[in-house]
Amino acid sequence: MVAVRILFILPSCGEINLHNSGKIYSTIYAPDANIILDNSSEVHGAVVGKSYVQKNSGMLHYDASLRETETGDIGAEFVSSFWSK
């Protein structure tokens, strides 16, 4: 799979709710948001939020190639330096 290069920065967002088989291929940075994945929704990339809830078959697929992304890559505006399970 190609590395996810889209980065959503949502500093004032309070909640992100992805549900009903929704899919997103991206990195989401929303440090003040409660992030909820449910009803078979999927994120392919990475998520940073205030809280994270995964229920009813919601899935997060961390793209390990994000660790290799550099600021010079086309469409990239960040460098991933840390991720924990």
BAFI-915647 format. One record per atom (N, C-alpha, C): residue number from 0; residue in three letters; atom name; x, z, y. Coordinates in pm, 1 decimal, padded with zeros to 6 digits. Each point is the difference from the previous one (the first is absolute). Layout:
BEGIN
NUM, ALA, CA, X, Z, Y
...
END
This chain:
BEGIN
0, MET, N, 00083.9, 00000.0, -00118.2
0, MET, CA, -00083.9, 00000.0, 00118.2
0, MET, C, 00088.1, 00000.0, 00124.2
1, VAL, N, -00039.5, -00072.2, 00100.8
1, VAL, CA, 00071.5, -00006.0, 00127.1
1, VAL, C, -00017.1, 00132.1, 00073.3
2, ALA, N, 00105.4, 00045.9, 00066.4
2, ALA, CA, -00007.2, 00125.5, 00074.6
2, ALA, C, -00108.1, -00007.1, 00106.5
3, VAL, N, -00070.5, 00108.5, 00015.6
3, VAL, CA, -00103.6, 00009.0, 00102.1
3, VAL, C, 00068.2, 00012.8, 00134.9
4, ARG, N, -00035.6, -00085.2, 00093.9
4, ARG, CA, 00066.5, -00000.3, 00129.3
4, ARG, C, -00092.9, 00038.5, 00114.7
5, ILE, N, -00128.1, 00015.6, -00024.2
5, ILE, CA, -00093.6, 00034.1, 00106.7
5, ILE, C, -00000.1, 00151.3, 00017.2
6, LEU, N, 00017.8, 00045.6, 00122.3
6, LEU, CA, 00003.0, 00142.1, 00029.7
6, LEU, C, -00109.7, 00030.4, 00101.0
7, PHE, N, -00094.8, 00084.8, -00038.1
7, PHE, CA, -00103.2, 00044.9, 00092.3
7, PHE, C, 00042.0, 00135.3, 00054.2
8, ILE, N, 00012.0, 00010.9, 00131.9
8, ILE, CA, 00033.4, 00126.3, 00064.8
8, ILE, C, -00124.5, 00044.7, 00075.0
9, LEU, N, -00057.5, 00111.6, -00044.5
9, LEU, CA, -00126.8, 00048.5, 00054.4
9, LEU, C, 00015.8, 00146.3, 00041.7
10, PRO, N, 00067.8, 00024.7, 00113.0
10, PRO, CA, 00032.7, 00137.6, 00036.7
10, PRO, C, -00119.8, 00087.1, 00036.7
11, SER, N, -00110.4, -00058.0, 00044.0
11, SER, CA, -00114.0, 00083.2, 00041.4
11, SER, C, -00119.1, -00012.1, -00094.3
12, CYS, N, 00017.9, -00061.6, -00114.1
12, CYS, CA, -00107.2, -00018.1, -00097.0
12, CYS, C, -00028.0, 00132.3, -00071.3
13, GLY, N, -00128.3, 00035.7, -00015.7
13, GLY, CA, -00036.7, 00124.9, -00064.1
13, GLY, C, -00030.0, -00011.8, -00148.1
14, GLU, N, -00046.2, -00119.2, -00044.0
14, GLU, CA, -00032.8, -00017.3, -00141.4
14, GLU, C, 00008.2, -00146.4, -00038.5
15, ILE, N, 00053.4, -00023.0, -00118.6
15, ILE, CA, 00002.3, -00132.6, -00060.4
15, ILE, C, -00064.7, 00014.8, -00135.8
16, ASN, N, -00105.8, -00075.8, -00024.2
16, ASN, CA, -00073.0, 00009.0, -00126.1
16, ASN, C, -00008.6, -00139.1, -00059.8
17, LEU, N, 00070.4, -00021.2, -00108.9
17, LEU, CA, -00002.7, -00127.3, -00071.0
17, LEU, C, -00079.0, 00021.6, -00128.2
18, HIS, N, -00107.5, -00077.8, -00017.7
18, HIS, CA, -00086.0, 00024.7, -00115.5
18, HIS, C, -00063.3, -00128.3, -00052.7
19, ASN, N, -00072.0, 00014.4, -00109.7
19, ASN, CA, -00075.1, -00109.9, -00063.1
19, ASN, C, 00086.1, -00121.1, -00031.6
20, SER, N, 00106.0, 00021.4, -00075.3
20, SER, CA, 00089.8, -00105.1, -00047.4
20, SER, C, 00078.0, -00069.2, 00111.6
21, GLY, N, 00011.8, 00061.7, 00116.7
21, GLY, CA, 00080.2, -00056.6, 00108.6
21, GLY, C, 00147.0, 00001.6, -00036.2
22, LYS, N, 00073.6, -00101.6, 00044.2
22, LYS, CA, 00144.2, -00008.1, -00025.5
22, LYS, C, 00072.1, -00028.0, 00130.7
23, ILE, N, 00116.1, 00062.4, 00015.4
23, ILE, CA, 00083.7, -00027.2, 00115.4
23, ILE, C, 00144.6, -00005.1, -00046.6
24, TYR, N, 00074.5, -00097.1, 00050.1
24, TYR, CA, 00142.0, -00017.4, -00030.3
24, TYR, C, 00074.6, 00028.5, 00129.1
25, SER, N, 00043.7, 00124.5, 00017.0
25, SER, CA, 00054.7, 00039.2, 00128.4
25, SER, C, 00064.2, 00137.8, -00007.3
26, THR, N, 00063.3, 00037.5, 00109.7
26, THR, CA, 00045.0, 00135.9, 00021.9
26, THR, C, -00084.2, 00055.7, 00112.9
27, ILE, N, -00054.8, 00118.1, -00020.6
27, ILE, CA, -00084.4, 00063.9, 00100.7
27, ILE, C, 00070.7, 00125.6, 00048.3
28, TYR, N, 00023.6, 00007.8, 00130.9
28, TYR, CA, 00057.3, 00119.1, 00061.0
28, TYR, C, -00104.0, 00056.0, 00095.4
29, ALA, N, -00066.8, 00105.1, -00041.6
29, ALA, CA, -00105.3, 00063.5, 00079.3
29, ALA, C, 00014.6, 00151.3, -00018.1
30, PRO, N, 00096.5, 00061.5, 00069.7
30, PRO, CA, 00034.9, 00139.3, -00026.9
30, PRO, C, -00110.7, 00101.2, 00026.8
31, ASP, N, -00100.8, -00034.3, 00079.0
31, ASP, CA, -00109.3, 00093.0, 00028.8
31, ASP, C, -00126.5, -00031.8, -00078.0
32, ALA, N, 00006.8, -00095.4, -00092.0
32, ALA, CA, -00120.1, -00045.2, -00071.1
32, ALA, C, -00012.9, 00061.9, -00138.3
33, ASN, N, -00124.3, 00026.3, -00037.2
33, ASN, CA, -00033.9, 00033.1, -00137.4
33, ASN, C, -00024.2, -00133.2, -00069.9
34, ILE, N, 00077.7, -00029.5, -00103.4
34, ILE, CA, -00008.2, -00129.2, -00068.4
34, ILE, C, -00068.0, 00020.3, -00134.0
35, ILE, N, -00105.2, -00078.8, -00024.3
35, ILE, CA, -00080.1, 00014.5, -00120.9
35, ILE, C, -00009.4, -00134.5, -00071.2
36, LEU, N, 00038.4, -00002.6, -00127.1
36, LEU, CA, -00016.6, -00117.8, -00085.0
36, LEU, C, -00098.2, 00037.3, -00109.5
37, ASP, N, -00109.3, -00075.5, -00011.2
37, ASP, CA, -00094.6, 00030.3, -00106.8
37, ASP, C, -00071.2, -00124.8, -00049.4
38, ASN, N, -00072.7, 00016.6, -00109.1
38, ASN, CA, -00079.5, -00107.0, -00061.4
38, ASN, C, 00080.5, -00126.6, -00025.9
39, SER, N, 00109.8, 00014.3, -00072.1
39, SER, CA, 00085.1, -00111.6, -00043.5
39, SER, C, 00072.0, -00071.3, 00113.5
40, SER, N, 00016.9, 00064.2, 00113.8
40, SER, CA, 00076.7, -00062.0, 00109.0
40, SER, C, 00149.5, 00010.1, -00031.4
41, GLU, N, 00080.8, -00089.8, 00059.7
41, GLU, CA, 00143.1, -00004.8, -00028.9
41, GLU, C, 00080.9, -00022.9, 00126.8
42, VAL, N, 00110.4, 00071.3, 00010.8
42, VAL, CA, 00100.9, -00026.5, 00102.1
42, VAL, C, 00125.6, -00042.2, -00073.9
43, HIS, N, 00055.8, -00113.3, 00038.5
43, HIS, CA, 00127.0, -00048.9, -00052.1
43, HIS, C, 00098.1, 00010.5, 00116.0
44, GLY, N, 00086.5, 00099.2, -00002.3
44, GLY, CA, 00092.5, 00022.3, 00110.2
44, GLY, C, 00034.5, 00146.5, 00009.2
45, ALA, N, -00024.0, 00059.8, 00117.2
45, ALA, CA, 00028.7, 00141.3, 00021.5
45, ALA, C, -00097.2, 00056.2, 00101.7
46, VAL, N, -00017.1, 00132.6, -00003.2
46, VAL, CA, -00095.5, 00067.5, 00088.0
46, VAL, C, 00063.9, 00127.3, 00054.6
47, VAL, N, -00014.4, 00022.4, 00131.4
47, VAL, CA, 00038.0, 00125.7, 00062.9
47, VAL, C, -00121.4, 00048.3, 00076.2
48, GLY, N, -00044.8, 00122.0, -00028.3
48, GLY, CA, -00116.6, 00054.3, 00068.7
48, GLY, C, 00002.7, 00151.3, -00000.3
49, LYS, N, -00097.1, 00059.4, 00069.4
49, LYS, CA, -00015.1, 00145.0, 00005.0
49, LYS, C, -00038.8, 00053.2, -00137.9
50, SER, N, -00092.3, -00070.5, -00065.9
50, SER, CA, -00038.4, 00034.8, -00136.2
50, SER, C, -00028.2, -00129.0, -00076.2
51, TYR, N, 00004.4, 00011.1, -00131.1
51, TYR, CA, -00022.5, -00116.2, -00085.7
51, TYR, C, -00084.5, 00044.0, -00118.3
52, VAL, N, -00114.3, -00068.6, -00020.0
52, VAL, CA, -00088.0, 00028.9, -00112.7
52, VAL, C, -00022.0, -00129.3, -00077.0
53, GLN, N, 00017.4, 00008.8, -00130.3
53, GLN, CA, -00019.5, -00115.6, -00088.4
53, GLN, C, -00099.9, 00042.9, -00106.7
54, LYS, N, -00115.4, -00069.4, -00006.2
54, LYS, CA, -00101.8, 00040.2, -00096.7
54, LYS, C, -00076.6, -00120.6, -00052.5
55, ASN, N, -00073.6, 00021.6, -00107.6
55, ASN, CA, -00084.6, -00104.5, -00060.4
55, ASN, C, 00075.3, -00130.7, -00021.0
56, SER, N, 00114.3, 00007.0, -00065.8
56, SER, CA, 00082.2, -00116.9, -00034.9
56, SER, C, 00069.3, -00065.2, 00118.8
57, GLY, N, 00010.6, 00066.7, 00113.8
57, GLY, CA, 00081.6, -00051.4, 00109.8
57, GLY, C, 00145.3, -00002.0, -00043.3
58, MET, N, 00078.7, -00097.5, 00049.0
58, MET, CA, 00139.2, -00013.0, -00044.6
58, MET, C, 00093.8, -00030.0, 00116.0
59, LEU, N, 00117.2, 00060.4, -00005.5
59, LEU, CA, 00108.2, -00030.0, 00093.1
59, LEU, C, 00114.7, -00056.7, -00081.7
60, HIS, N, 00040.6, -00122.0, 00032.0
60, HIS, CA, 00112.5, -00065.8, -00067.1
60, HIS, C, 00114.2, -00004.4, 00100.6
61, TYR, N, 00094.5, 00092.8, -00013.6
61, TYR, CA, 00113.8, 00002.5, 00091.1
61, TYR, C, 00089.7, -00119.2, -00028.8
62, ASP, N, 00033.3, -00074.5, 00103.0
62, ASP, CA, 00086.3, -00116.4, -00012.8
62, ASP, C, 00144.6, 00044.1, 00021.2
63, ALA, N, 00073.9, 00017.8, -00108.7
63, ALA, CA, 00137.8, 00049.7, 00007.5
63, ALA, C, 00090.3, -00089.8, 00083.2
64, SER, N, -00034.3, -00126.5, 00014.4
64, SER, CA, 00083.0, -00089.6, 00081.2
64, SER, C, -00006.0, 00036.5, 00148.1
65, LEU, N, -00092.7, 00086.2, 00040.5
65, LEU, CA, -00003.2, 00045.2, 00139.3
65, LEU, C, 00127.6, 00074.5, 00035.7
66, ARG, N, 00064.3, 00061.3, -00099.3
66, ARG, CA, 00126.6, 00070.2, 00025.1
66, ARG, C, 00109.8, -00096.9, 00040.3
67, GLU, N, -00014.5, -00127.0, -00035.4
67, GLU, CA, 00101.2, -00101.2, 00030.4
67, GLU, C, -00026.9, -00071.5, 00132.7
68, THR, N, -00112.5, 00027.0, 00063.0
68, THR, CA, -00038.0, -00068.0, 00124.1
68, THR, C, 00089.3, 00045.8, 00114.0
69, GLU, N, 00042.3, -00095.7, 00081.7
69, GLU, CA, 00081.7, 00031.3, 00116.7
69, GLU, C, -00067.0, -00054.8, 00124.8
70, THR, N, 00038.2, 00051.5, 00115.2
70, THR, CA, -00063.9, -00040.9, 00124.1
70, THR, C, 00019.8, -00147.5, 00030.8
71, GLY, N, 00101.3, -00063.5, -00055.4
71, GLY, CA, 00024.4, -00141.6, 00024.8
71, GLY, C, -00085.4, -00093.5, -00084.7
72, ASP, N, -00070.5, 00052.0, -00100.1
72, ASP, CA, -00083.9, -00083.0, -00085.5
72, ASP, C, -00117.0, -00056.6, 00079.7
73, ILE, N, -00037.0, -00122.8, -00030.0
73, ILE, CA, -00111.1, -00064.4, 00069.6
73, ILE, C, -00126.5, 00082.5, -00020.7
74, GLY, N, -00065.2, 00035.9, 00110.1
74, GLY, CA, -00124.7, 00074.6, -00005.2
74, GLY, C, 00015.4, 00149.5, -00019.0
75, ALA, N, 00122.3, 00048.6, -00016.8
75, ALA, CA, 00021.2, 00143.6, -00021.1
75, ALA, C, 00041.4, 00065.7, 00130.3
76, GLU, N, -00053.4, 00116.3, 00025.5
76, GLU, CA, 00033.3, 00074.9, 00120.6
76, GLU, C, 00038.9, 00143.3, -00033.7
77, PHE, N, 00046.3, 00024.2, -00122.1
77, PHE, CA, 00029.8, 00134.9, -00043.6
77, PHE, C, 00101.0, -00000.8, -00113.1
78, VAL, N, 00055.3, 00116.5, -00027.0
78, VAL, CA, 00085.0, 00019.1, -00116.5
78, VAL, C, -00051.3, 00123.0, -00074.2
79, SER, N, -00035.3, -00015.9, -00126.4
79, SER, CA, -00044.9, 00114.5, -00080.6
79, SER, C, 00120.6, 00082.2, -00039.6
80, SER, N, -00004.0, 00129.6, 00029.2
80, SER, CA, 00115.0, 00083.3, -00034.2
80, SER, C, -00034.5, 00112.5, -00096.3
81, PHE, N, -00127.8, 00027.2, -00025.4
81, PHE, CA, -00037.0, 00110.3, -00087.4
81, PHE, C, -00137.2, -00025.1, -00060.3
82, TRP, N, -00014.0, 00035.8, -00125.9
82, TRP, CA, -00129.1, -00004.4, -00067.7
82, TRP, C, 00003.3, 00102.1, -00109.9
83, SER, N, -00106.8, 00075.3, -00015.9
83, SER, CA, -00004.9, 00094.3, -00111.0
83, SER, C, -00133.2, -00013.1, -00071.0
84, LYS, N, 00001.1, 00032.9, -00126.0
84, LYS, CA, -00118.1, -00012.0, -00084.3
84, LYS, C, -00081.3, 00125.2, 00004.5
END
